[in-house]
């Protein structure tokens, strides 16, 4: 099974999700450090759609200025553009497998797509 994790090595939840993926036999894992290589707006839109989330639900509000900027109530295109421009606004970790996409908060959600 192929799996991709949009990973932030500074985040303990993201590191734990990566460790879970690395321990699953047969996983062909792709690790994207999204702060260095942000996904496109189209890719983010697809990830959130496949996860059953709106871009605003995938917005990181902790330790960011997202709320002050009004991004929590902005339209999807504005939220996605902000995330692409400032990937720190992307909540992590996002994991995609052939079984779907999950924003793995809480971490246990990763098991739904393994």
C-alpha positions in Angstrom: 0.0 0.0 0.0 1.2 3.5 -0.8 1.0 6.2 1.8 2.0 9.9 1.9 2.4 11.9 5.0 2.5 15.7 5.0 5.0 15.9 7.8 6.5 18.5 10.1 9.5 17.0 11.9 9.1 19.6 14.7 5.6 18.3 15.6 5.4 15.3 18.0 2.1 14.2 16.6 3.5 14.2 13.1 6.6 12.2 14.3 4.3 9.7 16.0 2.2 9.3 12.8 5.4 8.8 10.7 6.6 6.1 13.2 3.3 4.3 12.9 3.5 4.3 9.1 7.1 3.2 9.1 6.1 0.2 11.3 3.4 -1.1 8.9 4.7 -3.9 6.8 4.3 -3.3 3.0 3.9 0.4 3.2 5.5 2.3 0.3 5.9 5.6 2.2 6.4 9.1 0.8 7.3 11.8 3.3 6.6 15.4 2.3 8.0 18.0 4.6 5.3 20.5 3.7 7.0 23.5 5.3 9.8 23.0 2.7 7.6 21.7 -0.1 4.0 23.0 0.3 1.3 21.3 -1.6 -0.6 23.3 -4.3 -4.0 24.7 -3.6 -5.5 22.0 -5.9 -3.7 19.3 -4.0 -4.8 20.7 -0.6 -8.4 21.0 -1.9 -8.3 17.4 -3.0 -6.9 16.2 0.4 -9.5 18.1 2.4 -12.3 16.9 0.1 -11.2 13.3 0.4 -10.9 13.7 4.2 -14.4 15.1 4.3 -13.2 18.4 5.6 -13.4 22.0 4.5 -10.1 23.9 4.2 -11.1 26.0 7.2 -11.3 22.7 9.2 -7.7 21.9 8.1 -6.5 25.3 9.2 -3.9 25.4 12.0 -5.1 28.1 14.4 -2.7 27.2 17.3 0.5 29.3 17.2 -0.6 31.1 14.1 -2.4 34.3 13.3 -5.2 32.5 11.3 -8.0 33.7 13.7 -6.8 37.3 13.7 -6.7 37.3 9.9 -10.2 36.1 9.7 -9.2 32.9 7.9 -11.5 30.7 10.0 -14.5 32.3 8.3 -12.9 33.1 4.9 -14.0 31.4 1.7 -12.2 28.2 0.6 -10.0 29.9 -2.1 -8.7 32.4 0.4 -7.9 29.8 3.0 -6.1 27.6 0.5 -4.2 30.5 -0.9 -3.1 31.5 2.6 -2.0 27.9 3.3 0.1 27.7 0.1 1.7 31.0 0.8 2.3 30.2 4.5 2.3 26.4 5.0 2.6 26.8 8.7 -1.2 27.3 8.5 -1.7 23.7 7.4 -2.7 21.5 10.4 -0.7 18.3 10.5 -0.3 15.5 10.0 -2.3 14.8 6.9 -2.0 11.2 5.7 -3.2 9.8 2.4 -3.5 6.1 1.5 -5.5 4.2 -1.1 -8.2 3.9 1.6 -8.6 7.7 2.0 -7.2 10.8 3.7 -7.2 11.7 7.3 -6.1 14.7 9.4 -4.6 12.6 12.1 -5.7 14.6 15.1 -6.3 12.6 17.2 -3.5 10.4 16.1 -5.7 7.2 16.2 -7.5 8.4 13.1 -4.5 7.1 11.1 -5.7 3.5 11.7 -8.9 4.3 9.7 -6.9 4.3 6.5 -4.4 1.6 7.1 
